Amino acid sequence: MENVRFHITVKGIVVLNNKILLMKRIHPSSDGLGYWELPGGGLEYGETPNQALIRELKEETGLDIIILKPAYTFTKVREDYQTVGIGFLCIPKNDCVHLSNEHIDYLFASLEKAKELLDNEIFNDIICTVEEYNHILSNSKKL
Ligand SMILES: Nc1nc2c([nH]c(=O)n2[C@H]2C[C@H](O)[C@@H](COP(=O)(O)OP(=O)(O)OP(=O)(O)O)O2)c(=O)[nH]1
């Protein structure tokens, strides 16, 4: 496999008030994962994953974000290339979303709603991270 190509992509789990930012694609994913996805996109040459996430989130959602931590990885093997993805837990600095031409809608979704809208594969990737974050947040409010 000498000529195999890798596409590296970064995705943001943007959490605000116990809700997650979901974006509705203009066209469904070619892998059958449906319309709803997390914001993010591919690394440009020379970028770090964090820089790419900050840029992509600004381009796709208009939001400035604070990255809390890398949370999970995923991969997709295509015929002529392989996508490698990193999902990051983040918080937005504001809540005013501006759509780009890649999406037709967005939603800050509860976990219940996210389970309904996201493909199982993506939901299973994010659930532990979101629950852990919500747990830490509710405990810190009790202190
Ligand atoms: N398991 C998992 N898969 C994800 C997540 N986010 C996400 O986009 N995917 C899938 C959807 C796509 O099939 C693939 C990303 O593909 P890609 O970066 O090459 O580009 P794309 O979204 O334009 O792909 P495409 O579906 O339009 O072909 O990974 C995630 O958080 N977990």
Ligand as a Chemical Component Dictionary entry (heavy atoms), coordinates in Angstrom:
data_LIG
# 
_chem_comp.id                   LIG 
_chem_comp.type                 NON-POLYMER 
_chem_comp.pdbx_formal_charge   0 
_chem_comp.three_letter_code    LIG 
# 
loop_
_chem_comp_atom.comp_id 
_chem_comp_atom.atom_id 
_chem_comp_atom.alt_atom_id 
_chem_comp_atom.type_symbol 
_chem_comp_atom.charge 
_chem_comp_atom.model_Cartn_x 
_chem_comp_atom.model_Cartn_y 
_chem_comp_atom.model_Cartn_z 
_chem_comp_atom.pdbx_ordinal 
LIG N1  N1  N 0 -17.219 7.599  14.030 1  
LIG C1  C1  C 0 -17.337 8.878  13.712 2  
LIG N2  N2  N 0 -17.430 9.231  12.425 3  
LIG C2  C2  C 0 -17.538 10.520 12.160 4  
LIG C3  C3  C 0 -17.540 11.511 13.161 5  
LIG N3  N3  N 0 -17.650 12.724 12.565 6  
LIG C4  C4  C 0 -17.695 12.495 11.235 7  
LIG O1  O1  O 0 -17.760 13.368 10.361 8  
LIG N4  N4  N 0 -17.643 11.144 10.983 9  
LIG C5  C5  C 0 -17.647 10.477 9.699  10 
LIG C6  C6  C 0 -18.553 11.101 8.690  11 
LIG C7  C7  C 0 -17.792 10.918 7.421  12 
LIG O2  O2  O 0 -18.130 9.673  6.891  13 
LIG C8  C8  C 0 -16.333 10.853 7.841  14 
LIG C9  C9  C 0 -15.589 12.136 7.632  15 
LIG O3  O3  O 0 -15.301 12.182 6.333  16 
LIG P1  P1  P 0 -14.314 13.223 5.671  17 
LIG O4  O4  O 0 -13.681 14.079 6.694  18 
LIG O5  O5  O 0 -13.435 12.485 4.733  19 
LIG O6  O6  O 0 -15.191 14.186 4.807  20 
LIG P2  P2  P 0 -16.712 14.442 4.653  21 
LIG O7  O7  O 0 -17.370 14.683 5.975  22 
LIG O8  O8  O 0 -16.837 15.532 3.648  23 
LIG O9  O9  O 0 -17.173 13.066 4.071  24 
LIG P3  P3  P 0 -18.382 12.654 3.198  25 
LIG O10 O10 O 0 -19.270 11.948 4.151  26 
LIG O11 O11 O 0 -19.022 13.848 2.572  27 
LIG O12 O12 O 0 -17.790 11.715 2.211  28 
LIG O13 O13 O 0 -16.330 10.521 9.208  29 
LIG C10 C10 C 0 -17.443 11.128 14.493 30 
LIG O14 O14 O 0 -17.465 11.945 15.408 31 
LIG N5  N5  N 0 -17.342 9.782  14.734 32 
# 
loop_
_chem_comp_bond.comp_id 
_chem_comp_bond.atom_id_1 
_chem_comp_bond.atom_id_2 
_chem_comp_bond.value_order 
_chem_comp_bond.pdbx_ordinal 
LIG N1  C1  SING 1  
LIG C1  N2  DOUB 2  
LIG C1  N5  SING 3  
LIG N2  C2  SING 4  
LIG C2  C3  DOUB 5  
LIG C2  N4  SING 6  
LIG C3  N3  SING 7  
LIG C3  C10 SING 8  
LIG N3  C4  SING 9  
LIG C4  O1  DOUB 10 
LIG C4  N4  SING 11 
LIG N4  C5  SING 12 
LIG C5  C6  SING 13 
LIG C5  O13 SING 14 
LIG C6  C7  SING 15 
LIG C7  O2  SING 16 
LIG C7  C8  SING 17 
LIG C8  C9  SING 18 
LIG C8  O13 SING 19 
LIG C9  O3  SING 20 
LIG O3  P1  SING 21 
LIG P1  O4  DOUB 22 
LIG P1  O5  SING 23 
LIG P1  O6  SING 24 
LIG O6  P2  SING 25 
LIG P2  O7  DOUB 26 
LIG P2  O8  SING 27 
LIG P2  O9  SING 28 
LIG O9  P3  SING 29 
LIG P3  O10 DOUB 30 
LIG P3  O11 SING 31 
LIG P3  O12 SING 32 
LIG C10 O14 DOUB 33 
LIG C10 N5  SING 34 
# 
